[in-house]
Amino acid sequence: MRYVEKTFTEDMGGGCMVDFLILSDGRCVGIDSDSIVLYESYEQARDGVGFLKMIDLWEGEKKC
């Protein structure tokens, strides 16, 4: 079974680069230097809304 349909990196503005994984069921994973976020769709990821789960990679640490 194939889970990932497409991968790419996009500049979200201000030099913030985000890696995206488009899953076969239409959901989208966004990965940056601070977090990993699961969205319902790529469109919602672009708008920064509708996330399903988020993992903060700096849990308990000071963010730069």
C-alpha positions as CSV (number, residue, x, y, z in Angstrom):
1,M,0.0,0.0,0.0
2,R,1.3,3.4,-0.9
3,Y,0.7,6.2,1.7
4,V,2.5,9.2,0.3
5,E,1.4,10.6,-3.0
6,K,3.7,13.6,-3.3
7,T,6.5,15.4,-1.4
8,F,7.8,19.0,-1.9
9,T,9.2,22.0,-0.1
10,E,7.6,25.4,-0.2
11,D,8.7,28.9,1.1
12,M,5.7,30.0,3.2
13,G,7.1,33.6,3.4
14,G,9.8,35.3,5.4
15,G,12.2,32.5,4.6
16,C,10.1,29.9,6.5
17,M,10.6,26.7,4.5
18,V,8.1,23.9,5.0
19,D,8.3,20.3,3.7
20,F,4.9,18.9,2.7
21,L,3.8,15.3,2.4
22,I,0.5,14.8,0.5
23,L,-1.0,11.5,1.7
24,S,-3.0,9.1,-0.5
25,D,-6.2,9.9,1.5
26,G,-5.9,13.7,0.8
27,R,-4.5,14.7,4.2
28,C,-1.3,16.7,4.3
29,V,1.7,16.7,6.7
30,G,3.7,19.9,7.1
31,I,7.2,19.8,8.6
32,D,9.3,22.8,9.6
33,S,12.1,23.4,12.1
34,D,9.5,23.8,15.0
35,S,6.8,21.3,14.4
36,I,5.1,18.5,12.5
37,V,1.5,19.1,11.7
38,L,-1.2,16.9,10.2
39,Y,-3.9,18.8,8.2
40,E,-7.1,17.7,6.6
41,S,-5.9,18.9,3.2
42,Y,-3.0,20.8,1.5
43,E,-5.3,23.8,1.0
44,Q,-5.9,24.0,4.8
45,A,-2.2,23.7,5.4
46,R,-1.5,26.7,3.1
47,D,-4.1,28.7,5.0
48,G,-2.8,27.5,8.4
49,V,-6.3,26.2,9.5
50,G,-7.9,22.8,10.2
51,F,-5.0,21.0,11.7
52,L,-5.8,17.6,13.2
53,K,-2.6,16.9,15.2
54,M,0.5,18.9,16.0
55,I,3.9,17.8,17.5
56,D,6.0,20.6,18.9
57,L,9.6,19.7,18.4
58,W,10.8,22.1,21.1
59,E,8.6,20.8,23.9
60,G,9.9,22.4,27.0
61,E,12.9,24.0,25.3
62,K,13.4,27.7,24.4
63,K,12.6,28.4,20.7
64,C,15.2,30.4,18.8
